[in-house]
Amino acid sequence: MSSAWLNLAYLVASMLFIVAFKKMAHPRTATQGNLLGAVGMAIAVVAAFYEYPLATARETSVWGTVWVLSALAIGSAVGAWLAIQVPMTAMPQMVALLNGFGGAASLLVAGAELHAVLHHGGSLPAYGQTIIATAATGIIGAITFWGSLAAYAKLQELEAFKKPLLFNGRHAANAALGLLTLLLAVWLAASPESWYVYWLLVITASVLGTLLTLPIGGADMPVVICLLNSYSGIAAAASGFVIDNNVLVISGSLVGASGIILCQIMCKAMNRSLTNVLFGGFGTTTDSGKKDDDVYEGKVKAAGPDELAMLFDSARRVIIVPGYGLAVAQAQHAVRDLANVLQSKGCEVLYAIHPVAGRMPGHMNVLLAEANVPYDQMKEMDEINPLFPETDVAIVIGANDVVNPLARTDPKSPIAGMPILNVDQARTVIVVKRSLSPGFAGIANPLFAGENTLMYFADGKKAVLDLIHAIKAS
């Protein structure tokens, strides 16, 4: 294939990636965007087959093709199986792993290219600035891979990783590792014939990526996932410079830029800086200044489905606030059925979506879309907050920190200043929760003891189904 046709193929693929990102910005067109992105990647892969001949002096193109096609088949089979088998509650973990695999693939590509240049007697001085891209790919790719594995372990709540790993001098240790990694990068750039330096660089960056992620609290996982996603894109773009592949540079830059933008959105939603997320240890403090008994004792009012059903007899507006507990209970379809029942009685039903609800960006949007909840009923925080004072009933299902009034009232609280959903301003609040256990921030929630709050202690799905039955029977 001529270079003109290759460039045209890469241009088409790049345009499809850009359009895909645009469409994936809205739930209604996200499926189309996903498909366009897949088509663009298919075009890029086919073009790469023609750009990089598989035949070498030691192996035939037939065997090279067999190896590549076998890898494609295995990867496609594993990806399809995971897409079918992984439940929605585990999607954040899945995203973390995909980010990590992207980083690992980039560092392996850079390492293989360095080996190929040395093996085939290429001119490393002529290799020039590309060696800098090789070092950058190794550093960012390793940090992404091991950081993503640490994030996966925390999201999966593996016993050894449930609590943030905090130790004295961790910042100094990370700074020393970062400096050592940069020194190795300089060594590699000055002496690219020393191929082993690349792998030493990868090892130190791997330790750094692990130690940077382990101390971060669970409440910050949506931000961390965005950041690791950005890292994986930057690593891919750097590997594109290594092998001189334009479409890899473009696609990696798109992912890197979008990840950083999403990081900024998430940090703004939490009223915190990215530096504070990475080094502040949010979610590691359990002392909020008030004991749980001081907040809850004698103030919590529990209710059952029959009592709660009567609240909806005259309700004209109901706002449902989904949280991670809804995802764990797999209650999204039951919630949709509850909304249908209420709408059949002439009640307006809306969904309040907090940017960091759940464990990854857009988690609640995806969850509700799976249950075919109309997109126009999902309202972002800025749009829904003014409506709470005019709302008859607000139903909180599995959310905690994102509806905690301490963010507004207690300047000493770990979540002070974080924008929240003003659920407490509704006329009546129903909180569906298994217990009074705290959220990721580790602090009590005065909402649960509010004068206008009724606690419904039960599994999310069972609670909603019982409520539906009670409403229909009333």
C-alpha positions as CSV (number, residue, x, y, z in Angstrom):
1,M,0.0,0.0,0.0
2,S,1.4,3.4,-0.9
3,S,2.2,6.0,1.7
4,A,-0.7,8.2,0.3
5,W,-3.2,5.5,1.0
6,L,-1.8,4.8,4.4
7,N,-2.0,8.4,5.4
8,L,-5.6,8.6,4.1
9,A,-6.5,5.5,6.2
10,Y,-4.9,7.0,9.3
11,L,-6.7,10.3,8.6
12,V,-10.0,8.6,8.4
13,A,-9.3,6.6,11.5
14,S,-8.4,9.8,13.4
15,M,-11.5,11.6,12.2
16,L,-13.6,8.7,13.4
17,F,-11.9,8.9,16.8
18,I,-12.7,12.6,17.1
19,V,-16.3,12.1,16.1
20,A,-16.6,9.2,18.5
21,F,-15.4,11.3,21.4
22,K,-18.0,13.9,20.5
23,K,-20.8,11.4,20.4
24,M,-19.7,9.7,23.6
25,A,-20.2,12.9,25.5
26,H,-23.9,12.3,25.6
27,P,-25.6,9.1,26.8
28,R,-28.1,9.2,23.9
29,T,-25.4,9.0,21.2
30,A,-22.7,7.1,23.3
31,T,-23.5,3.8,21.6
32,Q,-22.9,5.3,18.1
33,G,-19.7,6.9,19.4
34,N,-18.5,3.6,20.7
35,L,-19.2,1.9,17.3
36,L,-17.4,4.7,15.3
37,G,-14.4,4.4,17.6
38,A,-14.3,0.6,17.0
39,V,-14.5,1.1,13.3
40,G,-11.7,3.7,13.4
41,M,-9.5,1.4,15.4
42,A,-10.1,-1.5,12.9
43,I,-9.1,0.8,10.0
44,A,-5.9,1.8,11.9
45,V,-5.0,-1.8,12.7
46,V,-5.4,-2.9,9.1
47,A,-3.3,0.1,7.9
48,A,-0.6,-0.8,10.4
49,F,-0.4,-4.3,8.8
50,Y,0.6,-2.7,5.6
51,E,2.9,0.0,7.1
52,Y,5.0,-2.4,9.1
53,P,5.9,-5.5,7.1
54,L,6.0,-8.7,9.2
55,A,8.7,-10.4,7.2
56,T,12.3,-10.2,8.6
57,A,15.5,-12.0,7.7
58,R,14.8,-14.8,10.1
59,E,11.1,-15.4,9.7
60,T,8.6,-15.4,6.9
61,S,5.7,-13.1,6.7
62,V,3.4,-16.1,7.0
63,W,4.5,-16.9,10.5
64,G,4.6,-13.2,11.5
65,T,1.0,-12.9,10.3
66,V,0.0,-16.0,12.3
67,W,1.5,-14.6,15.5
68,V,-0.3,-11.3,15.1
69,L,-3.6,-12.7,14.1
70,S,-3.4,-15.2,17.0
71,A,-2.8,-12.4,19.4
72,L,-5.7,-10.4,17.9
73,A,-8.0,-13.4,18.2
74,I,-7.0,-14.1,21.8
75,G,-7.4,-10.5,22.9
76,S,-10.7,-10.1,21.1
77,A,-12.1,-13.3,22.8
78,V,-11.0,-12.2,26.2
79,G,-12.4,-8.7,25.7
80,A,-15.7,-10.1,24.5
81,W,-15.9,-12.5,27.4
82,L,-15.2,-9.7,29.9
83,A,-17.8,-7.4,28.3
84,I,-20.4,-10.1,28.7
85,Q,-19.5,-11.5,32.1
86,V,-18.4,-8.4,34.1
87,P,-21.3,-7.0,36.1
88,M,-22.1,-3.3,36.2
89,T,-20.9,-3.1,39.8
90,A,-17.5,-4.2,38.6
91,M,-17.2,-1.8,35.7
92,P,-14.9,0.6,37.5
93,Q,-12.5,-2.2,38.2
94,M,-12.7,-3.2,34.5
95,V,-11.9,0.4,33.4
96,A,-8.9,0.4,35.8
97,L,-7.6,-2.8,34.2
98,L,-8.1,-1.5,30.7
99,N,-6.2,1.7,31.5
100,G,-3.4,-0.5,32.9
101,F,-3.2,-2.8,29.9
102,G,-3.0,0.3,27.7
103,G,0.1,1.5,29.6
104,A,1.7,-1.9,29.6
105,A,1.2,-2.2,25.8
106,S,2.8,1.1,25.2
107,L,5.9,0.4,27.3
108,L,6.3,-3.0,25.6
109,V,6.1,-1.4,22.2
110,A,8.8,1.1,23.1
111,G,11.0,-1.6,24.5
112,A,10.5,-3.8,21.4
113,E,11.4,-0.9,19.2
114,L,14.6,-0.2,21.2
115,H,15.5,-3.8,20.9
116,A,14.8,-3.9,17.2
117,V,17.1,-0.9,16.6
118,L,19.9,-2.5,18.5
119,H,19.4,-6.0,17.1
120,H,19.3,-4.8,13.5
121,G,22.3,-2.5,13.8
122,G,20.4,0.8,13.4
123,S,22.1,4.1,14.1
124,L,21.2,5.0,17.6
125,P,22.6,8.6,17.3
126,A,20.3,9.0,14.3
127,Y,17.5,7.5,16.5
128,G,17.9,11.0,18.1
129,Q,15.0,12.5,20.0
130,T,13.0,9.3,19.7
131,I,15.0,7.8,22.6
132,I,13.5,10.5,24.8
133,A,10.0,9.4,23.7
134,T,11.1,5.8,24.5
135,A,12.1,6.8,28.0
136,A,8.8,8.8,28.5
137,T,6.8,5.8,27.3
138,G,8.5,3.5,29.7
139,I,8.0,5.8,32.7
140,I,4.3,6.7,32.0
141,G,3.4,3.2,30.8
142,A,4.8,1.6,34.0
143,I,3.2,4.1,36.3
144,T,-0.1,3.6,34.5
145,F,0.0,-0.2,34.6
146,W,1.0,-0.7,38.3
147,G,-1.1,2.3,39.4
148,S,-4.1,0.8,37.7
149,L,-3.5,-2.6,39.3
150,A,-3.4,-0.9,42.7
151,A,-6.6,1.0,41.8
152,Y,-8.2,-2.3,40.7
153,A,-7.3,-4.0,44.0
154,K,-8.8,-1.1,46.0
155,L,-12.0,-1.0,43.9
156,Q,-12.3,-4.8,44.2
157,E,-12.0,-4.3,48.0
158,L,-9.3,-7.0,48.3
159,E,-8.6,-7.5,52.0
160,A,-4.9,-6.3,51.8
161,F,-5.9,-3.1,49.9
162,K,-9.1,-2.0,51.6
163,K,-7.3,0.6,53.7
164,P,-5.1,3.3,52.2
165,L,-1.4,2.5,52.7
166,L,0.0,5.3,54.8
167,F,3.5,5.5,56.2
168,N,5.8,8.2,57.5
169,G,8.1,9.5,54.8
170,R,6.1,8.2,51.9
171,H,6.3,11.6,50.1
172,A,10.1,11.6,50.4
173,A,10.3,8.0,49.2
174,N,8.1,8.9,46.2
175,A,10.2,12.0,45.4
176,A,13.4,9.9,45.6
177,L,12.0,7.2,43.3
178,G,10.9,9.9,40.9
179,L,14.3,11.5,40.8
180,L,15.9,8.1,40.3
181,T,13.6,7.4,37.4
182,L,14.5,10.7,35.8
183,L,18.2,10.0,36.2
184,L,17.8,6.6,34.5
185,A,15.9,8.4,31.7
186,V,18.8,10.8,31.3
187,W,21.3,7.9,31.3
188,L,19.2,6.1,28.6
189,A,19.1,9.2,26.4
190,A,22.9,9.7,26.8
191,S,23.7,6.0,26.3
192,P,20.9,4.3,24.3
193,E,23.1,1.3,23.7
194,S,22.7,0.4,27.3
195,W,19.3,-1.3,26.7
196,Y,19.1,-2.6,30.3
197,V,18.7,0.9,31.6
198,Y,15.2,1.0,29.9
199,W,14.1,-1.9,32.0
200,L,15.6,-0.5,35.2
201,L,13.6,2.7,34.4
202,V,10.5,0.6,34.0
203,I,11.0,-1.2,37.3
204,T,11.5,2.1,39.3
205,A,8.5,3.7,37.6
206,S,6.4,0.6,38.5
207,V,7.3,0.9,42.2
208,L,6.5,4.6,42.0
209,G,3.1,4.0,40.3
210,T,2.2,1.5,43.0
211,L,3.2,3.7,45.9
212,L,1.5,6.8,44.5
213,T,-1.9,4.9,44.2
214,L,-2.0,2.8,47.4
215,P,-2.3,5.7,49.8
216,I,-5.3,7.3,48.0
217,G,-8.6,6.9,49.7
218,G,-11.6,5.1,48.1
219,A,-13.6,8.4,47.8
220,D,-11.0,9.6,45.3
221,M,-11.2,6.6,43.0
222,P,-13.3,8.4,40.3
223,V,-10.5,11.0,40.0
224,V,-7.8,8.4,40.0
225,I,-9.4,6.5,37.2
226,C,-9.6,9.6,35.1
227,L,-6.0,10.4,35.8
228,L,-4.8,6.8,34.9
229,N,-6.9,7.0,31.8
230,S,-5.1,10.2,30.8
231,Y,-1.8,8.5,31.6
232,S,-2.6,5.6,29.3
233,G,-3.4,8.0,26.5
234,I,-0.1,10.0,27.0
235,A,1.8,6.7,27.0
236,A,0.2,5.7,23.8
237,A,1.0,9.1,22.2
238,A,4.6,8.8,23.3
239,S,4.9,5.3,21.8
240,G,3.5,6.8,18.6
241,F,6.5,9.0,18.5
242,V,8.7,6.0,19.1
243,I,7.5,4.1,16.1
244,D,6.5,7.1,14.1
245,N,2.8,6.3,13.9
246,N,0.6,9.3,13.4
247,V,-2.7,7.7,14.4
248,L,-1.3,6.5,17.6
249,V,-0.1,10.0,18.5
250,I,-3.5,11.5,17.6
251,S,-5.6,8.9,19.4
252,G,-3.3,8.9,22.5
253,S,-3.4,12.7,22.6
254,L,-7.2,12.6,22.5
255,V,-7.4,10.1,25.4
256,G,-4.8,12.0,27.4
257,A,-6.5,15.4,27.0
258,S,-10.0,14.1,27.7
259,G,-8.7,12.3,30.8
260,I,-7.2,15.5,32.2
261,I,-10.3,17.5,31.4
262,L,-12.4,14.9,33.2
263,C,-10.0,15.0,36.1
264,Q,-10.6,18.7,36.4
265,I,-14.3,18.2,36.3
266,M,-14.2,15.6,39.0
267,C,-11.9,17.7,41.2
268,K,-14.2,20.7,40.8
269,A,-17.2,18.5,41.8
270,M,-15.3,17.7,45.0
271,N,-14.0,21.2,45.5
272,R,-10.4,19.9,45.7
273,S,-7.2,20.2,43.7
274,L,-5.6,17.4,41.9
275,T,-2.6,17.8,44.2
276,N,-4.8,17.3,47.2
277,V,-6.3,14.2,45.7
278,L,-2.9,12.6,45.0
279,F,-1.2,13.6,48.3
280,G,-4.0,14.6,50.7
281,G,-5.1,11.2,51.8
282,F,-8.8,12.0,51.6
283,G,-11.0,9.2,52.9
284,T,-8.3,8.1,55.3
285,T,-9.6,10.1,58.3
286,T,-12.3,8.6,60.5
287,D,-12.4,11.4,63.1
288,S,-14.9,14.0,62.0
289,G,-15.0,15.8,65.3
290,K,-18.4,14.2,66.2
291,K,-19.0,10.6,67.2
292,D,-21.7,8.7,65.4
293,D,-23.7,8.4,68.6
294,D,-23.8,12.2,69.0
295,V,-25.3,12.5,65.5
296,Y,-27.7,9.6,65.5
297,E,-28.7,8.7,69.0
298,G,-32.4,9.1,69.6
299,K,-32.9,11.0,66.3
300,V,-33.1,8.3,63.6
301,K,-36.6,7.5,62.5
302,A,-37.1,4.1,60.8
303,A,-40.0,3.3,58.6
304,G,-41.3,0.4,56.5
305,P,-42.8,0.2,53.0
306,D,-46.4,0.5,54.1
307,E,-45.7,3.8,56.0
308,L,-43.6,5.2,53.2
309,A,-46.2,4.4,50.5
310,M,-48.6,6.9,52.0
311,L,-46.2,9.7,51.3
312,F,-46.7,9.2,47.6
313,D,-50.5,9.6,47.6
314,S,-50.3,13.4,47.1
315,A,-46.7,13.7,45.9
316,R,-46.3,15.8,42.7
317,R,-42.5,15.6,42.4
318,V,-40.1,12.8,43.4
319,I,-36.4,13.0,43.0
320,I,-34.4,9.7,43.1
321,V,-30.7,10.0,44.2
322,P,-28.7,6.9,43.1
323,G,-25.4,6.0,44.7
324,Y,-23.0,3.1,44.7
325,G,-25.2,1.1,47.0
326,L,-27.8,1.0,44.2
327,A,-25.2,-0.5,41.9
328,V,-24.2,-3.1,44.5
329,A,-27.8,-4.1,45.0
330,Q,-28.4,-4.1,41.2
331,A,-31.6,-2.1,41.9
332,Q,-31.6,0.0,38.7
333,H,-34.4,-1.9,37.0
334,A,-36.5,-1.9,40.2
335,V,-36.0,1.9,40.5
336,R,-37.1,2.3,36.9
337,D,-40.3,0.3,37.7
338,L,-40.9,2.5,40.8
339,A,-40.6,5.6,38.6
340,N,-43.1,4.1,36.2
341,V,-45.6,3.4,39.0
342,L,-45.3,6.9,40.3
343,Q,-45.6,8.5,36.9
344,S,-48.8,6.5,36.3
345,K,-50.2,8.3,39.3
346,G,-49.4,11.7,37.8
347,C,-46.1,12.3,39.7
348,E,-43.0,13.9,38.1
349,V,-39.9,11.7,38.6
350,L,-36.4,13.0,38.2
351,Y,-32.9,11.5,39.0
352,A,-30.2,13.6,40.7
353,I,-26.7,12.7,39.4
354,H,-23.7,13.8,41.4
355,P,-20.5,13.9,39.3
356,V,-18.6,11.6,41.7
357,A,-21.4,9.3,42.7
358,G,-20.3,5.7,42.3
359,R,-16.7,4.7,41.6
360,M,-16.0,6.0,38.2
361,P,-17.1,9.1,36.2
362,G,-20.6,8.7,34.8
363,H,-21.2,5.5,36.8
364,M,-24.8,6.4,37.7
365,N,-25.6,7.6,34.2
366,V,-24.4,4.2,32.7
367,L,-26.3,2.3,35.4
368,L,-29.6,4.0,34.8
369,A,-29.2,3.9,31.0
370,E,-28.8,0.1,31.3
371,A,-32.3,0.1,32.8
372,N,-33.6,2.3,29.9
373,V,-34.3,5.3,32.2
374,P,-35.0,8.3,29.9
375,Y,-32.0,10.6,29.5
376,D,-34.0,13.8,30.0
377,Q,-35.0,12.6,33.5
378,M,-31.3,12.4,34.6
379,K,-30.3,15.8,35.9
380,E,-26.9,17.0,36.8
381,M,-26.2,18.6,40.2
382,D,-26.4,22.3,39.2
383,E,-29.7,21.7,37.4
384,I,-31.4,19.6,40.1
385,N,-30.3,21.4,43.3
386,P,-32.7,24.4,42.9
387,L,-35.6,21.9,42.6
388,F,-35.2,20.2,46.0
389,P,-37.1,22.8,48.0
390,E,-40.0,22.3,45.7
391,T,-39.8,18.5,45.9
392,D,-42.3,16.4,47.9
393,V,-40.2,13.3,48.4
394,A,-36.5,12.7,47.8
395,I,-35.4,9.0,47.7
396,V,-31.7,8.4,48.4
397,I,-30.6,4.9,47.5
398,G,-27.1,3.9,48.5
399,A,-25.6,7.4,48.4
400,N,-23.8,8.9,51.4
401,D,-21.0,11.5,51.2
402,V,-22.6,13.2,48.1
403,V,-25.7,14.1,50.2
404,N,-24.0,14.9,53.5
405,P,-24.9,18.4,54.8
406,L,-21.6,18.6,56.7
407,A,-20.0,19.7,53.5
408,R,-22.0,23.0,53.8
409,T,-22.2,23.4,57.6
410,D,-18.9,22.1,59.1
411,P,-15.7,23.8,57.9
412,K,-13.6,21.2,59.8
413,S,-15.2,18.3,58.1
414,P,-13.1,16.3,55.6
415,I,-15.6,17.1,52.9
416,A,-16.0,20.7,53.8
417,G,-16.7,22.8,50.7
418,M,-17.5,19.8,48.5
419,P,-20.6,20.6,46.4
420,I,-23.4,18.2,47.4
421,L,-26.9,17.3,46.3
422,N,-29.2,19.4,48.6
423,V,-31.4,16.5,49.5
424,D,-32.1,17.8,53.0
425,Q,-34.1,20.6,51.5
426,A,-36.8,18.4,50.2
427,R,-40.1,18.2,52.2
428,T,-39.5,14.5,53.0
429,V,-36.4,12.4,52.6
430,I,-36.4,8.6,52.4
431,V,-32.9,7.0,52.8
432,V,-32.7,3.4,51.6
433,K,-29.6,1.9,53.3
434,R,-28.6,-1.3,55.0
435,S,-27.2,0.5,58.1
436,L,-25.9,3.8,59.3
437,S,-22.3,2.9,58.2
438,P,-20.3,5.9,56.9
439,G,-19.3,6.5,53.3
440,F,-15.8,6.7,51.9
441,A,-15.0,9.9,53.9
442,G,-15.5,7.9,57.1
443,I,-17.8,10.5,58.8
444,A,-21.4,10.4,60.1
445,N,-24.2,11.9,58.0
446,P,-26.6,14.2,59.8
447,L,-29.1,13.8,57.0
448,F,-29.9,10.3,58.4
449,A,-31.0,12.0,61.6
450,G,-32.8,14.9,60.0
451,E,-36.3,15.9,61.1
452,N,-37.7,15.3,57.6
453,T,-35.8,12.1,57.1
454,L,-37.1,8.5,57.3
455,M,-34.6,5.6,57.2
456,Y,-35.6,2.5,55.3
457,F,-33.1,-0.2,56.4
458,A,-33.0,-2.9,53.7
459,D,-31.2,-4.1,50.7
460,G,-31.7,-1.6,47.9
461,K,-33.4,-3.9,45.4
462,K,-35.7,-5.6,47.9
463,A,-36.6,-2.3,49.5
464,V,-37.7,-0.7,46.2
465,L,-39.6,-3.8,45.2
466,D,-41.5,-3.9,48.5
467,L,-42.2,-0.1,48.2
468,I,-43.7,-0.7,44.7
469,H,-45.9,-3.4,46.1
470,A,-47.0,-1.2,48.9
471,I,-47.8,1.8,46.6
472,K,-49.9,-0.4,44.3
473,A,-51.8,-1.8,47.3
474,S,-52.5,1.6,48.9
